Amino acid sequence: MFEFDQEIVEALLVEDLNFRRLYNKHAELKRQVHEVTSGNGSMDDLHLETLKKQKLYLKDQMAGMIESYRRLHH
């Protein structure tokens, strides 16, 4: 995630508590989705879709924060 913005992500993880919280929550949701889709977990389809939507929402929020950081620091 955000491979091209790794320096900004690392800076935000250190500097911004909210970004760090979103990043960690996204990582947890990603782990849960991967567990279910790889066959190692069980979850109904509706719950899985909800997790995927939450994960995407968090990613969109982080993308906005990265873009704001880029405008302010570059």
Residue pairs with C-beta under 8 A, 6 or more apart in sequence:
1 26
1 30
1 59
2 8
2 9
2 62
2 63
2 66
5 66
5 70
8 66
8 69
8 70
8 73
9 23
9 66
11 69
11 73
12 19
12 20
12 23
12 65
12 66
12 69
13 19
13 20
13 23
16 65
18 65
19 62
19 65
22 58
22 61
22 62
22 65
23 62
25 58
26 55
26 58
26 59
26 62
29 51
29 54
29 55
29 58
30 55
32 41
32 43
32 51
33 48
33 51
33 52
33 55
35 41
36 42
36 43
36 48
37 48
43 51
